[in-house]
Each structure stands twice: as C-alpha cells, then as structure tokens.
Amino acid sequence: MEQRQAVMTGMKGPYSEEEKELGKQILAWNSEIERGLANLRNDIKRNMNGVAKKKTSAKKYTNPYESMQFDGMFYDKKK
C-alpha cells in the first residue's frame, strides 16, 4: 500500500494519449473486477444462508420438540 501511494503521488500530468488510453482500460477492468467480486460475495452469502437453513432443518428433524416453547399455561378441556 505504501509503495502504491508513493507511485500515485509521483504521477503528475500532463499525460500522453497512450497513458490516457491505458487509464481508460484500467478503469474498465476495475469495474469488471468489482462486478465480479460483488457477484462472488453474493454467491458466498447465499451459500452461507443455505448451509444455515440446512443445519436448522436437520436439527429440527432430529429433535422436533426442542424449539417448542411452553409458557406454563394449563388449558382445561372440561367445561
């Protein structure tokens, strides 16, 4: 990061046409890379959510009464 910062501060204009074209190409690559990373991040989130759902459903299958909450009320069926 420090080397990058040093190089960036050393870059001063005016830029040649070749350097301008290279800059445009780098910006296009950067946007493609960012889109790819965003898609990858979304895929990872989806996979993590899927794994979490599988865990909870497997846990409910093995012990279906664990998640039930009892509030201590008694219901009398007789009137």
C-alpha positions as CSV (number, residue, x, y, z in Angstrom):
1,M,0.0,0.0,0.0
2,E,2.8,2.4,0.8
3,Q,4.5,1.6,-2.5
4,R,1.3,2.2,-4.3
5,Q,0.8,5.5,-2.6
6,A,4.3,6.6,-3.4
7,V,3.9,5.8,-7.1
8,M,0.5,7.5,-7.2
9,T,1.9,10.7,-5.7
10,G,4.7,10.6,-8.2
11,M,2.3,10.6,-11.1
12,K,1.7,14.1,-12.4
13,G,0.1,15.3,-15.6
14,P,0.2,16.1,-18.5
15,Y,-0.4,12.6,-19.7
16,S,0.3,11.3,-23.2
17,E,-2.5,9.8,-25.3
18,E,-1.1,6.3,-24.7
19,E,-1.3,6.9,-20.9
20,K,-4.8,8.2,-21.2
21,E,-5.9,5.1,-23.1
22,L,-4.2,2.9,-20.6
23,G,-6.0,4.7,-17.8
24,K,-9.4,4.2,-19.5
25,Q,-8.6,0.5,-20.0
26,I,-7.6,0.1,-16.3
27,L,-10.9,1.8,-15.2
28,A,-12.9,-0.6,-17.4
29,W,-11.0,-3.6,-15.9
30,N,-11.6,-2.2,-12.4
31,S,-15.4,-2.0,-12.9
32,E,-15.4,-5.6,-14.3
33,I,-13.4,-6.8,-11.3
34,E,-15.7,-5.0,-8.9
35,R,-18.8,-6.6,-10.5
36,G,-17.2,-10.0,-10.3
37,L,-16.3,-9.6,-6.7
38,A,-19.9,-8.4,-5.9
39,N,-21.3,-11.5,-7.6
40,L,-18.9,-13.7,-5.7
41,R,-19.8,-12.1,-2.4
42,N,-23.5,-12.6,-3.1
43,D,-22.9,-16.3,-4.0
44,I,-21.0,-16.8,-0.8
45,K,-23.8,-15.1,1.2
46,R,-26.3,-17.3,-0.5
47,N,-24.3,-20.4,0.2
48,M,-23.8,-19.5,3.9
49,N,-27.6,-18.9,4.3
50,G,-28.3,-22.2,2.6
51,V,-25.9,-24.0,5.0
52,A,-27.5,-22.3,8.0
53,K,-31.0,-23.4,6.8
54,K,-29.9,-27.0,6.3
55,K,-28.4,-27.0,9.8
56,T,-31.6,-25.8,11.4
57,S,-33.8,-28.1,9.4
58,A,-31.6,-31.1,10.2
59,K,-31.6,-30.1,13.9
60,K,-35.5,-29.8,13.9
61,Y,-35.7,-33.2,12.2
62,T,-33.5,-34.9,14.8
63,N,-35.2,-33.2,17.8
64,P,-38.6,-31.7,16.7
65,Y,-39.7,-30.7,20.2
66,E,-36.6,-28.8,21.2
67,S,-37.7,-25.5,19.7
68,M,-41.2,-25.6,21.2
69,Q,-41.8,-23.0,23.9
70,F,-44.0,-23.8,26.9
71,D,-45.4,-20.8,28.7
72,G,-46.7,-22.8,31.7
73,M,-50.4,-22.2,31.0
74,F,-52.8,-25.1,31.6
75,Y,-55.8,-25.5,29.3
76,D,-58.7,-27.3,30.8
77,K,-60.9,-29.1,28.2
78,K,-63.8,-29.7,30.7
79,K,-66.5,-27.1,31.0
